[in-house]
Amino acid sequence: MSHGWTFITGATGFIGHYVLADLLRRGERCIAMLRNDGARRLPLLRREAAPELVIASDQLRIVDGALPNEWPTWDGTKIDRVVHVAGNTTFRRAGEEPARTNVEGTAQLLAWMDALAIADLTHVSTAYVCGAAPGPAIERIQRTPPQFQNDYEASKWQAEQLVADWAGRGGRRLVVARPAIVTGAYESGRATEFRGFYAVARAVEQLSRSYDERPREQRLQIPLRLRGKADEPNQIVPVDWVARAIARLALDRSASGVFHLAHPRPPSNAEIKRMLETIFDVGGGRFVGDEEIFEASQSAEERAFYGGTQPLAAYFSHSPHFDCSRSLALLGRDAEIPAIDLAYLRRCIDFARARRWGRQMPLHTAETARFGSAYFERFLPANLPNSLVSRVQPVRASIRFVVENHEWLCRFADGRLETVRRDSGAAAGEFGYRTTAAGFWRAISGVVDGEQLFASGEADVFGDIEAALKMSAILREFTREFPCDRGRLEPYLVGA
């Protein structure tokens, strides 16, 4: 154990709480910077991730703070190193994110470290800062920006430039850890976020459900074109392995530079496809390489599948090969990673299903009902006729909206919301959407769209999936024209 302390950001995040547990397991004294209810959540996360871990009473401290600019006032405690795990994984720009957290937050962290004369940083980035560049991705800072596939990659590349410049001023140690796509813990499948690979798994589950009433031979011959090459690598790595590697890199004074935390023997796209087909009892689909799958030519199944996975499509059409030679040479046994096989994927998916793909039950169900009623029964009918959507794309459909355990059946016709029935129960609807209370607020704010909510596990569709995805695009346009938050809903709460 070192003399000073290890300061960690993102300690309640998917990767972060495993990193914290591993550092504590190795005897380190840790200071975790947390915001809001993080101090309450952290003990539960730590017990789930490492139930066997017993720590000394003076081994862990919690301080209040948040990226980018809410930093704790320091009391002079000696900090040996910073492990920067916090980050925003939004693929498409939503307001100021992901740049606000990933770029501005990193810049503010570096300024704070300089003020306290801390000269040791382990920065958690992503293997996908390589973007769509051809050839193998190498373990070094790339100063020339590649062609990025989303805003997340761009923000993490910018953050790498900042930490490289900081380290270049001399007398400082920098480790950049670049995980690939992170999935559940190896033995349990446990995860606290269900994005990336999980969005693909959920899309396959949706296809499986849509074939429940059809003959089995049709389930095994689903017409689906898949971008990407069958023999290309599919890079998913268990979160507990990633965390062990990060902790080891942070504590090993001989480590410096960039390290890819990717699987040296990854399964192929075709192998992942076969495993998912086995788990969800479906079949069909074929890889079509770099072929563009234009929306006008898509089958109903393709529209349903890509509606939920569009932000991730590039990761299948372009599967980078990651050079891991530096990681393998330095980490040794810690670099050993178990095979990604059917049993492991099944554990991950079983856990995700048990956790409802991340959808949580409401904390304040009465408030959800009040604001939901205000939105569907008053705000929507009042503003829809004045929207461009109602004039350009008049809709005729019966749609069920389920927010937690509250339901509204809405009948749209000729650009108007004709009727709304609360708690419709078994009332018919052509299709519907199911989301969490948090997902409801994010959706009506106009900041995110249905694809992003689906990918994050905060929303689901049912019924006529093709029609639901088309309607999702129309609703997105309405929410952008008439964004709504609690303040805007207040006048509509009367009687709710």
N, C-alpha and C positions, 0 to 999 in steps of 0.2 A: 504494500500500500504506500502511495506517495505521501509526502509531508502535507501538501496543500489539498485543495478541493478540485473536483471536476464540475464545471458548470455546464448544464445541458439545457438546450431549448427543445420544444416539441415533445416533452416527456409523457404527454398523454396521447400522442399520435400513434398510428398503427405500428410504425417501426420504432418510434421513440420510447414507448414504455417497455418494449423488449430490450432495447439498448440500455436503458436505465437499470433494469433488473440484472442484466449481465454485468454491468459495471459494479453494482452492489455485490453481486455474487463473487466478484474478483477482489472484494475487500476495499473498493474505492469509497471515499467520502464524496457525496454528490449534492450539488445545489441545483434544484429544478426550478426554472422560471415558468410559472403557470399563470393563466388568466382566468377570470370568471370563476366557474365552479371546478376548475382543475384540481384544486387541493382536495375536494370531496371525491372526485372521480378516481384520482390516482391510486389510493389504497386498494380499491376494488380491482382496477386493471392489473396492478402488481400481483395481487393474490391469484387472479385468473391466469396470468402469464407465468408466474413462478410460485406455485402454492407452497413449495418446500423452502422458500427463501426466508431466512430469519436475519434481520439486520439489527445492528446496535442502535441504541436510542440516539446517539450522536452521529449517525452515519448519513442521514438524509435531512436536508433542509429545504423548505419551500419558500420562494420569494415571489412577490407579485410583479408581473410584467407581461408585455405582449409586443410582438413585432407590429409595426416597425419602430415605434418611438416611445413606448411605455417601458422605461427601464428603471430597475430598482435603484434607490439611493444606497450606495455601498458603505459598509461599516469597516472596511479595511481587511476583511477576511482574505487570506492568500488563496488565489486561484491558480492552479498549475496549468489548466487547459480548459478549452471550450469545445464541446461537442455540439455542433449545430445541426439538429435533425429537423427542426420546424420548417414547414413549407406548405405551399398551397398547390394542389394538384389539378386545378381547373384547367381543362384543355383549351377552351375557348374563352377569350377575354370576357369577363363579367364585371362591369364597373371598372375598378382599379386593379382587380385581381386577374392573373396571379402575380403581376409585376410588383404590386404593393408589398406583398409578403416576401416574395422570393428575391427581388432585386433591392428595393428600398430597405426591406428588413435586414438583408445581409449587410448593406452599406452602414446602417445604423449600428449593427452588432460590431462591425470592425472598428467604428469610431469609439464605441464603448470599451472595447478591448484595449485600444490604444490609450484611452484615458486611464485605464487601470494597469497599463504596462503588461498585458497578457500576450505572450508571444507563441502560443501553441494552439492551433485550430484544426479540428477534424470537421470537414464540411461535407454534408451528405447531399449529393447531387443526383443525377440519373444517368444511366448508360446511354439514354436516348438524346443526349446533347449532340450526338453525331448527326441528328436529323436524317435526311435522305441521301447523305453522301455515299458514293459508291465505295466498294472495298471494305476491308475489315476496319472496325473502330479500334483505335490504338489508345494505350493508357498514357495519355499526356494531354495537357491543356491545348486546345485547338484555338489559335488566335483568329483565324479566318472564319467568319460565320458560315455554316452550311445552309442548305435549304431546309428550314424547319418545317415540321409537319403539323405543329400546333403552337399555341401561345405558351404552353407550359414548357416545352423544350427551349423555346427562345428565352424565357425568363431564367431558366436554370443555367443556360449558356452564359447569359449576362452576369449571373451571380458568380460563375466560375472565373470570369474575367476580373471581377472585383477582388476575389480572394487571392488570385494569382498576382495581381498588382500589389496587394498588401504583403504577400510573402516575399515579393521581389525587393522590398526595401531593406532586406538583410536582417539577420539575427532572429529569424522566425521560422517555426516549423509548420508546414501545411500538409495535411492529408486530405485528398478529395476522394471520397468513397462514392462509386457510381453503381447503385443497384439496378438490376434489370426489372422486369415486372414482378412485383412482390405479391405472394399469395399466402395462404394460411400456414400456421405452424405445422411442422412435418408430422408429428405423432398424433395430433388432435384435430388438425384442420382449422384451429381457432383463428379468427380474424376479427378485427373491429371496424374495418372498412371493406366495402364490397364493390370495388371499381375494377377497371382494367379487365383482367381475365373473367371476373365474375359477371360483367355485363354481357360477355359472349355466352357464358353458361346460361344466363337468364334468358337470352334470346333463343337459345336452343330449347330451353324449357317451355317458352311461349309457343314455339312451333310444335312441340310435342303435345301441348294442351289443345292446340287448334285441330289436331288430328285424332283426338280422343274418340270421336264418334265415327271414325272412318275405318274401313277394313285394314287389317294389319299390313297387308302387302303395300298399301298406299303409304303407311307410316315409314316404310323402309325404302321408299322411292320418292322422297320429297324433292321437287324440282328447285334446285338452289345452286346458283353459281357463286363461287367463293374466290375473291381476289387473293392472289398469292400463289406460291409454288408449293406443291405437296412435300417436297424434300427439303424445304428451307427450315432453319431452326426456329423453334418457338420458345422464347426465353422467359420462363417463369421460375421463381426461386422462393423457397419458404422463408417467412419473415424471421423465424428464430435463427436460422443460419445466417441471414443477412445481419442481424443484430450482433451475433457473436463475432462476426468478421469486423464490424464497425468498432466494437469495444476493443478488440485486439489491436486494430490499427491505431486507435486513439491512445492506447497505453504503451505501445512499442516505440520507444524513442528513435529506433533505427529506421522507422517507416517515414517516408515522405513522398509526395507526388501523388499521382493518380492511380487508383486501383478499381478495376472492374469487378463488381460482385455479380457475376453472371455464371450460368452453369457451363462447365467445360464440356459436358456431354449432353446438350439439350435434346429433348424430343423434337421430332419434326412436326410441321403443321399437320401432316396426314395422321401421325400418331395421336396428337391431341384430338383431332376430329374423330378418330375411331373411339377414343375413350369417352368423349362426350356422347357419341351415338349410343354406346353401350349403357351409359348411366341413364340416359333419357329414353332409351328404347326407340330410337328413330334411325333413319338411314337415308342415303341419297346424297345429293350435293357433289359438286366436282370443282376442283381448283382450276382457275382459268388464267393464272399468271398475272400479267399486268393489264389484262383486258379491262377497259372501262365498262362498268355496268350502269348504263344510263337509266335514270328513273323511268323514262317512257317505255323502256323495254323490259322492266322488271316484272317478274311474276308476283302474285299476291304474297307468296312465301318470302320472296326476296325483299319486298317492301317491308314486311313485318320484321324480318331479320335485321336489315340494315337500318330500320327506323330506330332501333335501340343501340346499335353498335357503330353507327357512322363515325363518331369521333375516334374510334379505334381502328377503322378500316385500314389506315395507312400502315399499321403495325403488322398486318398480314401480307399486304402487297409488297412491303419492303421489310425484310427480316434481316437486320444487321448481324454480322459475325463479329463477336467481341473478342479481342485479344485479351487474355487473362494471364499472360505469362508473369507479370510482376506480382499479381495477387497470389498465384500458385507458388511462386518462389519464396515469398515472404511469409505467407500464412501457414504453409506446411499442412499439418493435420487439420488446422482450423479451416482450411480451404476445402476439405473433403465435404462433398454435398451429396445427399442421397438421390437416388434416381427418381425422376418424375414419372410415376407409373399410375396405372388405373386405380390402385388402392388409395394412393395419396390424393388424387383428384376427387375420388368419391368421398374421402373424409372432408375435404374442403367444401364440397357442394352440400354434403349432409349438414355440416355446421352452418353454412350460409342459409339453408332452408329453415333450420331450427331457429335461426335468428331473424327469419322473415326477410332475408336479404338486406338486413340493416334497418328495416322499418320498425320503429319503436312505438309502443302504446303511448297515448297522450299523458302528459303530466297534469294538464288542466283541461279535462274533457268538456266542462261547461263553457269555457272560453272558446274552445274550438267550435262548438255548436253555435254560439252567439255570432262570432265573426263569419263563420261559414254561411249561416242564414243571411246575414247582412249582405254578403257578397252575391250569393246565388239568387236570393229572393228580391233584392232591391238594387244593388249596384249594377249587376249585369243587365237586368231588364231596362234600367234607366239609361245606360250608356251604349248598349249595343246598337240601337237604331241610329245613333249619331256617328257610328264608326265607319271607316272606309270599307272594312270587311263586309259589313251588311249590304253595302251597295255593289261591291265588286264580286263578292262570293256569297250570295245569299244561301243559307244552309237550311236543309230540311232533315231533321234527325231527332231521335229520342236518345238522350245520353244520360247515363248515371255517373255521378261524381261521388266518390267515397273518400272522405277525409277522416282517417282513423276509423272509428266505428259509426260515423254519421254519414247519411246518404241523402242526396238530392237527385230527383229525376227531372231533367230539363227537356222540354219539347221546343225545338227551334223550327221556325218556318218563315220563309221570305224575309230573312234578315232580322227577325224579331224572336224574342224568347216568349213564346205564347203562354206556357204554363210551367210552374215549378211545384213539385210535390216533395215535401220533407219526409225523411224516414220512410222511403217508399217500400223497403223490404223486398218482397217478391215481385214488385212491379216491373214490367218488362222495359227493357232498353236495348237498342240495337247494339250498343257497345258502351264501354265506360272506362273510367280512370280511377285508380286507387292510389292514394298517397298518404304520407305522414303530415302532421300539422306543420312541421318545418318545411316540407316539400310544398305544401299549399301556399305558404307565404312566399317562398322563392318563386313559385310559378306565377302567381298573380302580380308579382312585382315587375315582371317583364325582364328581369335580369337573366334568367335562365330559360331554356326551352325544354320541351318534353324529352328530347333525346338526352340532354344532360341529366335530367332527373332520373330517367330510366337507367342510364349508365352508372349513376351514383347509388342506385338501389332505393331511391326515395319515392319512386312511382312505378306503377304497373298498369297494363292495359288488359281488358278482357272483352269477350264478345267478338264482334267483327273487327279483327286486329287491323286489317288493311284500312277500313273506314276510320278506325280510331286514330291511326297515324296521320291520315290525311287531315282529319279534323284538328289534330294536335298542331299542325302547321298554321291552320286558320286561327286557332285560339292564341297562338304565339303572336300573330300579327295584332290581334286585339289587345293583348296585354302590353305590347310595346306602345300602342297608341293610347291606351288608357291604363297605365301602370297603377297599381293599388298597394297601399300599405295600411297600417293600423290607423294612422292619422286620417287618410282619405276615407276609411270605412266608418269612422266615428259618427258622421252625420246619418249613416244608414243603420245604426244600431237600434234605433227606436223600435221597440216591439220584438226585437230579436231575442 
